[in-house]
Amino acid sequence: METDPVCGMEVDENGKGTAVAVVSGKKSYFCSNECRNTFLEKQA
Ligand SMILES: [Zn+2]
């Protein structure tokens, strides 16, 4: 399991609804695309 850095929820990295983002070579997992988008907006 991985932790969604946006909402803190535990996510299954192989789960169906799991979203992934790679920033500076670091992979992060999210419970949804919504959290992924929120995370990526904060990267700028
Ligand atoms: Zn989330």
mmCIF file of the protein (N, C-alpha, C, O) and its ligand, coordinates in Angstrom:
data_MODEL
# 
_entry.id   MODEL 
# 
loop_
_entity.id 
_entity.type 
_entity.pdbx_number_of_molecules 
1 polymer     1 
2 non-polymer 1 
# 
_entity_poly.entity_id                      1 
_entity_poly.type                           'polypeptide(L)' 
_entity_poly.nstd_linkage                   no 
_entity_poly.nstd_monomer                   no 
_entity_poly.pdbx_seq_one_letter_code       METDPVCGMEVDENGKGTAVAVVSGKKSYFCSNECRNTFLEKQA 
_entity_poly.pdbx_seq_one_letter_code_can   METDPVCGMEVDENGKGTAVAVVSGKKSYFCSNECRNTFLEKQA 
_entity_poly.pdbx_strand_id                 A 
# 
loop_
_entity_poly_seq.entity_id 
_entity_poly_seq.num 
_entity_poly_seq.mon_id 
_entity_poly_seq.hetero 
1 1  MET n 
1 2  GLU n 
1 3  THR n 
1 4  ASP n 
1 5  PRO n 
1 6  VAL n 
1 7  CYS n 
1 8  GLY n 
1 9  MET n 
1 10 GLU n 
1 11 VAL n 
1 12 ASP n 
1 13 GLU n 
1 14 ASN n 
1 15 GLY n 
1 16 LYS n 
1 17 GLY n 
1 18 THR n 
1 19 ALA n 
1 20 VAL n 
1 21 ALA n 
1 22 VAL n 
1 23 VAL n 
1 24 SER n 
1 25 GLY n 
1 26 LYS n 
1 27 LYS n 
1 28 SER n 
1 29 TYR n 
1 30 PHE n 
1 31 CYS n 
1 32 SER n 
1 33 ASN n 
1 34 GLU n 
1 35 CYS n 
1 36 ARG n 
1 37 ASN n 
1 38 THR n 
1 39 PHE n 
1 40 LEU n 
1 41 GLU n 
1 42 LYS n 
1 43 GLN n 
1 44 ALA n 
# 
loop_
_struct_asym.id 
_struct_asym.entity_id 
A 1 
B 2 
# 
loop_
_chem_comp.id 
_chem_comp.type 
_chem_comp.mon_nstd_flag 
ALA 'L-peptide linking' y 
ARG 'L-peptide linking' y 
ASN 'L-peptide linking' y 
ASP 'L-peptide linking' y 
CYS 'L-peptide linking' y 
GLN 'L-peptide linking' y 
GLU 'L-peptide linking' y 
GLY 'peptide linking'   y 
LEU 'L-peptide linking' y 
LYS 'L-peptide linking' y 
MET 'L-peptide linking' y 
PHE 'L-peptide linking' y 
PRO 'L-peptide linking' y 
SER 'L-peptide linking' y 
THR 'L-peptide linking' y 
TYR 'L-peptide linking' y 
VAL 'L-peptide linking' y 
ZN  non-polymer         . 
# 
_pdbx_entity_nonpoly.entity_id   2 
_pdbx_entity_nonpoly.name        ? 
_pdbx_entity_nonpoly.comp_id     ZN 
# 
_pdbx_nonpoly_scheme.asym_id         B 
_pdbx_nonpoly_scheme.entity_id       2 
_pdbx_nonpoly_scheme.mon_id          ZN 
_pdbx_nonpoly_scheme.ndb_seq_num     1 
_pdbx_nonpoly_scheme.pdb_seq_num     101 
_pdbx_nonpoly_scheme.auth_seq_num    101 
_pdbx_nonpoly_scheme.pdb_mon_id      ZN 
_pdbx_nonpoly_scheme.auth_mon_id     ZN 
_pdbx_nonpoly_scheme.pdb_strand_id   A 
_pdbx_nonpoly_scheme.pdb_ins_code    . 
# 
loop_
_atom_site.group_PDB 
_atom_site.id 
_atom_site.type_symbol 
_atom_site.label_atom_id 
_atom_site.label_alt_id 
_atom_site.label_comp_id 
_atom_site.label_asym_id 
_atom_site.label_entity_id 
_atom_site.label_seq_id 
_atom_site.pdbx_PDB_ins_code 
_atom_site.Cartn_x 
_atom_site.Cartn_y 
_atom_site.Cartn_z 
_atom_site.occupancy 
_atom_site.B_iso_or_equiv 
_atom_site.pdbx_formal_charge 
_atom_site.auth_seq_id 
_atom_site.auth_comp_id 
_atom_site.auth_asym_id 
_atom_site.auth_atom_id 
_atom_site.pdbx_PDB_model_num 
ATOM   1   N  N  . MET A 1 1  ? 0.826  -1.205 0.000   1.00 0.00 ? 1   MET A N  1 
ATOM   2   C  CA . MET A 1 1  ? 0.000  0.000  0.000   1.00 0.00 ? 1   MET A CA 1 
ATOM   3   C  C  . MET A 1 1  ? 0.866  1.263  0.000   1.00 0.00 ? 1   MET A C  1 
ATOM   4   O  O  . MET A 1 1  ? 1.962  1.289  0.560   1.00 0.00 ? 1   MET A O  1 
ATOM   5   N  N  . GLU A 1 2  ? 0.348  2.289  -0.635  1.00 0.00 ? 2   GLU A N  1 
ATOM   6   C  CA . GLU A 1 2  ? 1.017  3.585  -0.662  1.00 0.00 ? 2   GLU A CA 1 
ATOM   7   C  C  . GLU A 1 2  ? 0.075  4.613  -0.051  1.00 0.00 ? 2   GLU A C  1 
ATOM   8   O  O  . GLU A 1 2  ? -1.136 4.401  0.002   1.00 0.00 ? 2   GLU A O  1 
ATOM   9   N  N  . THR A 1 3  ? 0.636  5.723  0.410   1.00 0.00 ? 3   THR A N  1 
ATOM   10  C  CA . THR A 1 3  ? -0.198 6.766  0.994   1.00 0.00 ? 3   THR A CA 1 
ATOM   11  C  C  . THR A 1 3  ? -0.372 7.924  0.021   1.00 0.00 ? 3   THR A C  1 
ATOM   12  O  O  . THR A 1 3  ? 0.598  8.457  -0.519  1.00 0.00 ? 3   THR A O  1 
ATOM   13  N  N  . ASP A 1 4  ? -1.607 8.295  -0.186  1.00 0.00 ? 4   ASP A N  1 
ATOM   14  C  CA . ASP A 1 4  ? -1.939 9.456  -0.991  1.00 0.00 ? 4   ASP A CA 1 
ATOM   15  C  C  . ASP A 1 4  ? -1.463 10.704 -0.249  1.00 0.00 ? 4   ASP A C  1 
ATOM   16  O  O  . ASP A 1 4  ? -1.955 10.988 0.843   1.00 0.00 ? 4   ASP A O  1 
ATOM   17  N  N  . PRO A 1 5  ? -0.501 11.469 -0.825  1.00 0.00 ? 5   PRO A N  1 
ATOM   18  C  CA . PRO A 1 5  ? 0.056  12.628 -0.114  1.00 0.00 ? 5   PRO A CA 1 
ATOM   19  C  C  . PRO A 1 5  ? -0.916 13.799 0.015   1.00 0.00 ? 5   PRO A C  1 
ATOM   20  O  O  . PRO A 1 5  ? -0.668 14.733 0.778   1.00 0.00 ? 5   PRO A O  1 
ATOM   21  N  N  . VAL A 1 6  ? -2.011 13.753 -0.721  1.00 0.00 ? 6   VAL A N  1 
ATOM   22  C  CA . VAL A 1 6  ? -2.975 14.849 -0.681  1.00 0.00 ? 6   VAL A CA 1 
ATOM   23  C  C  . VAL A 1 6  ? -3.989 14.644 0.440   1.00 0.00 ? 6   VAL A C  1 
ATOM   24  O  O  . VAL A 1 6  ? -4.182 15.535 1.267   1.00 0.00 ? 6   VAL A O  1 
ATOM   25  N  N  . CYS A 1 7  ? -4.635 13.490 0.475   1.00 0.00 ? 7   CYS A N  1 
ATOM   26  C  CA . CYS A 1 7  ? -5.697 13.265 1.454   1.00 0.00 ? 7   CYS A CA 1 
ATOM   27  C  C  . CYS A 1 7  ? -5.279 12.296 2.555   1.00 0.00 ? 7   CYS A C  1 
ATOM   28  O  O  . CYS A 1 7  ? -6.004 12.117 3.534   1.00 0.00 ? 7   CYS A O  1 
ATOM   29  N  N  . GLY A 1 8  ? -4.101 11.664 2.396   1.00 0.00 ? 8   GLY A N  1 
ATOM   30  C  CA . GLY A 1 8  ? -3.605 10.785 3.447   1.00 0.00 ? 8   GLY A CA 1 
ATOM   31  C  C  . GLY A 1 8  ? -4.191 9.387  3.437   1.00 0.00 ? 8   GLY A C  1 
ATOM   32  O  O  . GLY A 1 8  ? -3.884 8.565  4.301   1.00 0.00 ? 8   GLY A O  1 
ATOM   33  N  N  . MET A 1 9  ? -5.028 9.128  2.462   1.00 0.00 ? 9   MET A N  1 
ATOM   34  C  CA . MET A 1 9  ? -5.660 7.820  2.353   1.00 0.00 ? 9   MET A CA 1 
ATOM   35  C  C  . MET A 1 9  ? -4.659 6.780  1.860   1.00 0.00 ? 9   MET A C  1 
ATOM   36  O  O  . MET A 1 9  ? -3.753 7.097  1.089   1.00 0.00 ? 9   MET A O  1 
ATOM   37  N  N  . GLU A 1 10 ? -4.825 5.542  2.308   1.00 0.00 ? 10  GLU A N  1 
ATOM   38  C  CA . GLU A 1 10 ? -3.980 4.473  1.797   1.00 0.00 ? 10  GLU A CA 1 
ATOM   39  C  C  . GLU A 1 10 ? -4.541 4.003  0.458   1.00 0.00 ? 10  GLU A C  1 
ATOM   40  O  O  . GLU A 1 10 ? -5.739 3.753  0.326   1.00 0.00 ? 10  GLU A O  1 
ATOM   41  N  N  . VAL A 1 11 ? -3.659 3.887  -0.528  1.00 0.00 ? 11  VAL A N  1 
ATOM   42  C  CA . VAL A 1 11 ? -4.106 3.450  -1.844  1.00 0.00 ? 11  VAL A CA 1 
ATOM   43  C  C  . VAL A 1 11 ? -3.324 2.229  -2.298  1.00 0.00 ? 11  VAL A C  1 
ATOM   44  O  O  . VAL A 1 11 ? -2.137 2.077  -2.009  1.00 0.00 ? 11  VAL A O  1 
ATOM   45  N  N  . ASP A 1 12 ? -4.023 1.369  -3.012  1.00 0.00 ? 12  ASP A N  1 
ATOM   46  C  CA . ASP A 1 12 ? -3.410 0.186  -3.585  1.00 0.00 ? 12  ASP A CA 1 
ATOM   47  C  C  . ASP A 1 12 ? -2.749 0.593  -4.901  1.00 0.00 ? 12  ASP A C  1 
ATOM   48  O  O  . ASP A 1 12 ? -3.434 1.019  -5.831  1.00 0.00 ? 12  ASP A O  1 
ATOM   49  N  N  . GLU A 1 13 ? -1.440 0.466  -4.986  1.00 0.00 ? 13  GLU A N  1 
ATOM   50  C  CA . GLU A 1 13 ? -0.731 0.932  -6.186  1.00 0.00 ? 13  GLU A CA 1 
ATOM   51  C  C  . GLU A 1 13 ? -1.143 0.167  -7.442  1.00 0.00 ? 13  GLU A C  1 
ATOM   52  O  O  . GLU A 1 13 ? -0.876 0.614  -8.557  1.00 0.00 ? 13  GLU A O  1 
ATOM   53  N  N  . ASN A 1 14 ? -1.780 -0.961 -7.268  1.00 0.00 ? 14  ASN A N  1 
ATOM   54  C  CA . ASN A 1 14 ? -2.262 -1.726 -8.417  1.00 0.00 ? 14  ASN A CA 1 
ATOM   55  C  C  . ASN A 1 14 ? -3.773 -1.620 -8.579  1.00 0.00 ? 14  ASN A C  1 
ATOM   56  O  O  . ASN A 1 14 ? -4.372 -2.312 -9.403  1.00 0.00 ? 14  ASN A O  1 
ATOM   57  N  N  . GLY A 1 15 ? -4.382 -0.742 -7.780  1.00 0.00 ? 15  GLY A N  1 
ATOM   58  C  CA . GLY A 1 15 ? -5.830 -0.612 -7.793  1.00 0.00 ? 15  GLY A CA 1 
ATOM   59  C  C  . GLY A 1 15 ? -6.362 0.021  -9.068  1.00 0.00 ? 15  GLY A C  1 
ATOM   60  O  O  . GLY A 1 15 ? -5.651 0.731  -9.779  1.00 0.00 ? 15  GLY A O  1 
ATOM   61  N  N  . LYS A 1 16 ? -7.607 -0.250 -9.331  1.00 0.00 ? 16  LYS A N  1 
ATOM   62  C  CA . LYS A 1 16 ? -8.249 0.213  -10.560 1.00 0.00 ? 16  LYS A CA 1 
ATOM   63  C  C  . LYS A 1 16 ? -8.331 1.728  -10.637 1.00 0.00 ? 16  LYS A C  1 
ATOM   64  O  O  . LYS A 1 16 ? -8.037 2.312  -11.680 1.00 0.00 ? 16  LYS A O  1 
ATOM   65  N  N  . GLY A 1 17 ? -8.728 2.373  -9.542  1.00 0.00 ? 17  GLY A N  1 
ATOM   66  C  CA . GLY A 1 17 ? -8.940 3.815  -9.577  1.00 0.00 ? 17  GLY A CA 1 
ATOM   67  C  C  . GLY A 1 17 ? -7.714 4.619  -9.170  1.00 0.00 ? 17  GLY A C  1 
ATOM   68  O  O  . GLY A 1 17 ? -7.788 5.837  -9.008  1.00 0.00 ? 17  GLY A O  1 
ATOM   69  N  N  . THR A 1 18 ? -6.587 3.934  -9.005  1.00 0.00 ? 18  THR A N  1 
ATOM   70  C  CA . THR A 1 18 ? -5.380 4.599  -8.520  1.00 0.00 ? 18  THR A CA 1 
ATOM   71  C  C  . THR A 1 18 ? -4.723 5.444  -9.609  1.00 0.00 ? 18  THR A C  1 
ATOM   72  O  O  . THR A 1 18 ? -4.525 4.989  -10.736 1.00 0.00 ? 18  THR A O  1 
ATOM   73  N  N  . ALA A 1 19 ? -4.395 6.664  -9.254  1.00 0.00 ? 19  ALA A N  1 
ATOM   74  C  CA . ALA A 1 19 ? -3.710 7.559  -10.179 1.00 0.00 ? 19  ALA A CA 1 
ATOM   75  C  C  . ALA A 1 19 ? -2.253 7.687  -9.751  1.00 0.00 ? 19  ALA A C  1 
ATOM   76  O  O  . ALA A 1 19 ? -1.938 7.629  -8.562  1.00 0.00 ? 19  ALA A O  1 
ATOM   77  N  N  . VAL A 1 20 ? -1.367 7.861  -10.730 1.00 0.00 ? 20  VAL A N  1 
ATOM   78  C  CA . VAL A 1 20 ? 0.068  7.940  -10.458 1.00 0.00 ? 20  VAL A CA 1 
ATOM   79  C  C  . VAL A 1 20 ? 0.635  9.220  -11.054 1.00 0.00 ? 20  VAL A C  1 
ATOM   80  O  O  . VAL A 1 20 ? 0.238  9.644  -12.139 1.00 0.00 ? 20  VAL A O  1 
ATOM   81  N  N  . ALA A 1 21 ? 1.561  9.825  -10.337 1.00 0.00 ? 21  ALA A N  1 
ATOM   82  C  CA . ALA A 1 21 ? 2.275  10.973 -10.880 1.00 0.00 ? 21  ALA A CA 1 
ATOM   83  C  C  . ALA A 1 21 ? 3.751  10.802 -10.560 1.00 0.00 ? 21  ALA A C  1 
ATOM   84  O  O  . ALA A 1 21 ? 4.108  10.320 -9.485  1.00 0.00 ? 21  ALA A O  1 
ATOM   85  N  N  . VAL A 1 22 ? 4.606  11.196 -11.494 1.00 0.00 ? 22  VAL A N  1 
ATOM   86  C  CA . VAL A 1 22 ? 6.047  11.142 -11.262 1.00 0.00 ? 22  VAL A CA 1 
ATOM   87  C  C  . VAL A 1 22 ? 6.583  12.564 -11.322 1.00 0.00 ? 22  VAL A C  1 
ATOM   88  O  O  . VAL A 1 22 ? 6.511  13.227 -12.357 1.00 0.00 ? 22  VAL A O  1 
ATOM   89  N  N  . VAL A 1 23 ? 7.122  13.022 -10.199 1.00 0.00 ? 23  VAL A N  1 
ATOM   90  C  CA . VAL A 1 23 ? 7.683  14.368 -10.124 1.00 0.00 ? 23  VAL A CA 1 
ATOM   91  C  C  . VAL A 1 23 ? 9.121  14.244 -9.663  1.00 0.00 ? 23  VAL A C  1 
ATOM   92  O  O  . VAL A 1 23 ? 9.394  13.680 -8.603  1.00 0.00 ? 23  VAL A O  1 
ATOM   93  N  N  . SER A 1 24 ? 10.049 14.773 -10.464 1.00 0.00 ? 24  SER A N  1 
ATOM   94  C  CA . SER A 1 24 ? 11.481 14.710 -10.161 1.00 0.00 ? 24  SER A CA 1 
ATOM   95  C  C  . SER A 1 24 ? 11.927 13.275 -9.882  1.00 0.00 ? 24  SER A C  1 
ATOM   96  O  O  . SER A 1 24 ? 12.741 13.027 -8.993  1.00 0.00 ? 24  SER A O  1 
ATOM   97  N  N  . GLY A 1 25 ? 11.383 12.343 -10.650 1.00 0.00 ? 25  GLY A N  1 
ATOM   98  C  CA . GLY A 1 25 ? 11.769 10.953 -10.515 1.00 0.00 ? 25  GLY A CA 1 
ATOM   99  C  C  . GLY A 1 25 ? 11.123 10.227 -9.347  1.00 0.00 ? 25  GLY A C  1 
ATOM   100 O  O  . GLY A 1 25 ? 11.358 9.035  -9.147  1.00 0.00 ? 25  GLY A O  1 
ATOM   101 N  N  . LYS A 1 26 ? 10.305 10.941 -8.571  1.00 0.00 ? 26  LYS A N  1 
ATOM   102 C  CA . LYS A 1 26 ? 9.637  10.329 -7.421  1.00 0.00 ? 26  LYS A CA 1 
ATOM   103 C  C  . LYS A 1 26 ? 8.198  10.005 -7.784  1.00 0.00 ? 26  LYS A C  1 
ATOM   104 O  O  . LYS A 1 26 ? 7.448  10.860 -8.257  1.00 0.00 ? 26  LYS A O  1 
ATOM   105 N  N  . LYS A 1 27 ? 7.833  8.763  -7.555  1.00 0.00 ? 27  LYS A N  1 
ATOM   106 C  CA . LYS A 1 27 ? 6.498  8.299  -7.910  1.00 0.00 ? 27  LYS A CA 1 
ATOM   107 C  C  . LYS A 1 27 ? 5.551  8.475  -6.729  1.00 0.00 ? 27  LYS A C  1 
ATOM   108 O  O  . LYS A 1 27 ? 5.864  8.086  -5.603  1.00 0.00 ? 27  LYS A O  1 
ATOM   109 N  N  . SER A 1 28 ? 4.399  9.060  -6.998  1.00 0.00 ? 28  SER A N  1 
ATOM   110 C  CA . SER A 1 28 ? 3.390  9.218  -5.967  1.00 0.00 ? 28  SER A CA 1 
ATOM   111 C  C  . SER A 1 28 ? 2.086  8.601  -6.441  1.00 0.00 ? 28  SER A C  1 
ATOM   112 O  O  . SER A 1 28 ? 1.766  8.615  -7.630  1.00 0.00 ? 28  SER A O  1 
ATOM   113 N  N  . TYR A 1 29 ? 1.332  8.053  -5.475  1.00 0.00 ? 29  TYR A N  1 
ATOM   114 C  CA . TYR A 1 29 ? 0.066  7.393  -5.803  1.00 0.00 ? 29  TYR A CA 1 
ATOM   115 C  C  . TYR A 1 29 ? -1.082 8.153  -5.163  1.00 0.00 ? 29  TYR A C  1 
ATOM   116 O  O  . TYR A 1 29 ? -0.956 8.709  -4.072  1.00 0.00 ? 29  TYR A O  1 
ATOM   117 N  N  . PHE A 1 30 ? -2.209 8.163  -5.875  1.00 0.00 ? 30  PHE A N  1 
ATOM   118 C  CA . PHE A 1 30 ? -3.376 8.915  -5.419  1.00 0.00 ? 30  PHE A CA 1 
ATOM   119 C  C  . PHE A 1 30 ? -4.632 8.076  -5.521  1.00 0.00 ? 30  PHE A C  1 
ATOM   120 O  O  . PHE A 1 30 ? -4.738 7.177  -6.355  1.00 0.00 ? 30  PHE A O  1 
ATOM   121 N  N  . CYS A 1 31 ? -5.593 8.394  -4.642  1.00 0.00 ? 31  CYS A N  1 
ATOM   122 C  CA . CYS A 1 31 ? -6.856 7.654  -4.632  1.00 0.00 ? 31  CYS A CA 1 
ATOM   123 C  C  . CYS A 1 31 ? -7.692 7.987  -5.855  1.00 0.00 ? 31  CYS A C  1 
ATOM   124 O  O  . CYS A 1 31 ? -8.544 7.198  -6.262  1.00 0.00 ? 31  CYS A O  1 
ATOM   125 N  N  . SER A 1 32 ? -7.454 9.144  -6.438  1.00 0.00 ? 32  SER A N  1 
ATOM   126 C  CA . SER A 1 32 ? -8.265 9.572  -7.572  1.00 0.00 ? 32  SER A CA 1 
ATOM   127 C  C  . SER A 1 32 ? -7.501 10.600 -8.402  1.00 0.00 ? 32  SER A C  1 
ATOM   128 O  O  . SER A 1 32 ? -6.482 11.134 -7.965  1.00 0.00 ? 32  SER A O  1 
ATOM   129 N  N  . ASN A 1 33 ? -8.003 10.866 -9.593  1.00 0.00 ? 33  ASN A N  1 
ATOM   130 C  CA . ASN A 1 33 ? -7.400 11.895 -10.431 1.00 0.00 ? 33  ASN A CA 1 
ATOM   131 C  C  . ASN A 1 33 ? -7.538 13.270 -9.806  1.00 0.00 ? 33  ASN A C  1 
ATOM   132 O  O  . ASN A 1 33 ? -6.724 14.161 -10.049 1.00 0.00 ? 33  ASN A O  1 
ATOM   133 N  N  . GLU A 1 34 ? -8.570 13.432 -9.002  1.00 0.00 ? 34  GLU A N  1 
ATOM   134 C  CA . GLU A 1 34 ? -8.787 14.718 -8.324  1.00 0.00 ? 34  GLU A CA 1 
ATOM   135 C  C  . GLU A 1 34 ? -7.608 15.034 -7.401  1.00 0.00 ? 34  GLU A C  1 
ATOM   136 O  O  . GLU A 1 34 ? -7.076 16.143 -7.426  1.00 0.00 ? 34  GLU A O  1 
ATOM   137 N  N  . CYS A 1 35 ? -7.206 14.061 -6.594  1.00 0.00 ? 35  CYS A N  1 
ATOM   138 C  CA . CYS A 1 35 ? -6.066 14.252 -5.705  1.00 0.00 ? 35  CYS A CA 1 
ATOM   139 C  C  . CYS A 1 35 ? -4.782 14.421 -6.510  1.00 0.00 ? 35  CYS A C  1 
ATOM   140 O  O  . CYS A 1 35 ? -3.913 15.213 -6.145  1.00 0.00 ? 35  CYS A O  1 
ATOM   141 N  N  . ARG A 1 36 ? -4.668 13.682 -7.595  1.00 0.00 ? 36  ARG A N  1 
ATOM   142 C  CA . ARG A 1 36 ? -3.481 13.796 -8.455  1.00 0.00 ? 36  ARG A CA 1 
ATOM   143 C  C  . ARG A 1 36 ? -3.363 15.214 -9.004  1.00 0.00 ? 36  ARG A C  1 
ATOM   144 O  O  . ARG A 1 36 ? -2.278 15.796 -9.008  1.00 0.00 ? 36  ARG A O  1 
ATOM   145 N  N  . ASN A 1 37 ? -4.484 15.767 -9.466  1.00 0.00 ? 37  ASN A N  1 
ATOM   146 C  CA . ASN A 1 37 ? -4.481 17.113 -10.008 1.00 0.00 ? 37  ASN A CA 1 
ATOM   147 C  C  . ASN A 1 37 ? -4.140 18.140 -8.933  1.00 0.00 ? 37  ASN A C  1 
ATOM   148 O  O  . ASN A 1 37 ? -3.385 19.080 -9.186  1.00 0.00 ? 37  ASN A O  1 
ATOM   149 N  N  . THR A 1 38 ? -4.686 17.965 -7.752  1.00 0.00 ? 38  THR A N  1 
ATOM   150 C  CA . THR A 1 38 ? -4.399 18.860 -6.638  1.00 0.00 ? 38  THR A CA 1 
ATOM   151 C  C  . THR A 1 38 ? -2.907 18.849 -6.330  1.00 0.00 ? 38  THR A C  1 
ATOM   152 O  O  . THR A 1 38 ? -2.298 19.898 -6.119  1.00 0.00 ? 38  THR A O  1 
ATOM   153 N  N  . PHE A 1 39 ? -2.334 17.668 -6.307  1.00 0.00 ? 39  PHE A N  1 
ATOM   154 C  CA . PHE A 1 39 ? -0.901 17.511 -6.035  1.00 0.00 ? 39  PHE A CA 1 
ATOM   155 C  C  . PHE A 1 39 ? -0.062 18.203 -7.101  1.00 0.00 ? 39  PHE A C  1 
ATOM   156 O  O  . PHE A 1 39 ? 0.880  18.926 -6.779  1.00 0.00 ? 39  PHE A O  1 
ATOM   157 N  N  . LEU A 1 40 ? -0.399 17.985 -8.363  1.00 0.00 ? 40  LEU A N  1 
ATOM   158 C  CA . LEU A 1 40 ? 0.382  18.541 -9.455  1.00 0.00 ? 40  LEU A CA 1 
ATOM   159 C  C  . LEU A 1 40 ? 0.270  20.058 -9.500  1.00 0.00 ? 40  LEU A C  1 
ATOM   160 O  O  . LEU A 1 40 ? 1.227  20.733 -9.880  1.00 0.00 ? 40  LEU A O  1 
ATOM   161 N  N  . GLU A 1 41 ? -0.871 20.601 -9.123  1.00 0.00 ? 41  GLU A N  1 
ATOM   162 C  CA . GLU A 1 41 ? -1.045 22.053 -9.078  1.00 0.00 ? 41  GLU A CA 1 
ATOM   163 C  C  . GLU A 1 41 ? -0.110 22.687 -8.048  1.00 0.00 ? 41  GLU A C  1 
ATOM   164 O  O  . GLU A 1 41 ? 0.327  23.827 -8.202  1.00 0.00 ? 41  GLU A O  1 
ATOM   165 N  N  . LYS A 1 42 ? 0.186  21.922 -6.992  1.00 0.00 ? 42  LYS A N  1 
ATOM   166 C  CA . LYS A 1 42 ? 1.050  22.445 -5.928  1.00 0.00 ? 42  LYS A CA 1 
ATOM   167 C  C  . LYS A 1 42 ? 2.530  22.338 -6.269  1.00 0.00 ? 42  LYS A C  1 
ATOM   168 O  O  . LYS A 1 42 ? 3.375  22.875 -5.553  1.00 0.00 ? 42  LYS A O  1 
ATOM   169 N  N  . GLN A 1 43 ? 2.848  21.640 -7.367  1.00 0.00 ? 43  GLN A N  1 
ATOM   170 C  CA . GLN A 1 43 ? 4.256  21.453 -7.736  1.00 0.00 ? 43  GLN A CA 1 
ATOM   171 C  C  . GLN A 1 43 ? 4.862  22.702 -8.348  1.00 0.00 ? 43  GLN A C  1 
ATOM   172 O  O  . GLN A 1 43 ? 6.069  22.925 -8.251  1.00 0.00 ? 43  GLN A O  1 
ATOM   173 N  N  . ALA A 1 44 ? 4.025  23.516 -8.978  1.00 0.00 ? 44  ALA A N  1 
ATOM   174 C  CA . ALA A 1 44 ? 4.512  24.710 -9.653  1.00 0.00 ? 44  ALA A CA 1 
ATOM   175 C  C  . ALA A 1 44 ? 5.021  25.728 -8.655  1.00 0.00 ? 44  ALA A C  1 
ATOM   176 O  O  . ALA A 1 44 ? 5.474  26.804 -9.047  1.00 0.00 ? 44  ALA A O  1 
HETATM 177 ZN ZN . ZN  B 2 .  ? -6.809 11.195 -2.225  1.00 0.00 2 101 ZN  A ZN 1 
# 
